[in-house]
C-alpha cells in the first residue's frame, strides 16, 4: 500500500461517498487492512495478499455462489462479503496489486475466550453458517488453498521432510517424530469419513478471532475472514474450534504439564454447534465431530514439525526451536483429547442418541 493516498482506489472504482478518514486497521498478518470512513458509512479497504492466496478467482467464485444462493440472508449476524466495484468485480486491480472493500462491522475480536457462554455463541455462529448453505452444491466450490485440511497430504509432506532434513536427531526430536508417525490410525479414520460423508460449504478457518462479537460479548455481530470458504466436512470447522478454544493453554505454551482439554469449554462448543444442526445433518456427520478436534490438532502438529524439519521456512518464528515447541504443544493437546474420548463422547451422545 503506497501511503494514505491509496484511498483513491475507493473513489475511482467504487461509489462510496466523500472520504473523511483513512488509517491502518487491525493486526492481521496476511492482508494489509485499512479503515475507510466516508460521509455515508465506514468500510474496510484491504490489499489482498496473492502470495498466500494464489487463486483470488477461486475466492471470488465461491463467494459469488453463496451470495447468489441467498443463504446468507438467514444468518443472525453479518457475513461481510466484498462489495462489487463499478465493473461488478469483487477484486480491483490497482498499480499491479489487488484490492477489495467490505462494509465495516463494529464490535470486538478475541484471540481466546475465558468464559463458556461466548464459546457456545462462537460454535453456534459457525454452525449457523453451515446450516444456511446446506442447499448449496458444494461440488461447485473451488479449493482456495489446495489440500488445506488434507491429512494424507500433511503426512506426505511430513515424511518428505524426514528424508531431506539437515537437522541432527536428538532423543527429544526422535520421540516427537515417533509420536506423530504412530498417529496414522487417525489418517485411516479420516479416509473412512471422506469416503462416506457429504461435502458441505464450510468456513475452514474457525479461529475465535474470525468472529466479531458485540461489546458485551453476548452476541456475534459477524463472521469474517471468508477466503477459506470452500467445500469441506463439518468436522473441519468443529475441529478447529476445539483445537483453538478447548485447550487450557495457547499453542505458544511450553509448560507441557499445563496443556489439557478444558472440558467445560468443550461441552459449550458441543452444545453451541449441535443445536442449529442436529435436525439437518446426517447422524454419521454428527458423530464425526469429535474426530475433528483430534484431526485438526494432528494436522497442526504435523505442519509445525514439518516446518521445523525443513528449516523454519513457512511459519514466522522468534527463536530457533519455536516450531518444535509448537508441535510438542499440539502433541500434548492431542494426547489429552485422546485421553478424554469417553467424556467427550458422552457430551455428544446427549445430542445424537
Beta strands, then each sheet from edge to edge (+ up, - down):
strand 1: 19-24
strand 2: 32-38
strand 3: 42-48
strand 4: 92-94
strand 5: 97-103
strand 6: 200-202
strand 7: 211-213
strand 8: 220-223
strand 9: 230-232
sheet 1: 1+ 2- 3+ 5- 4+
sheet 2: 6+ 9-
sheet 3: 7+ 8-
end
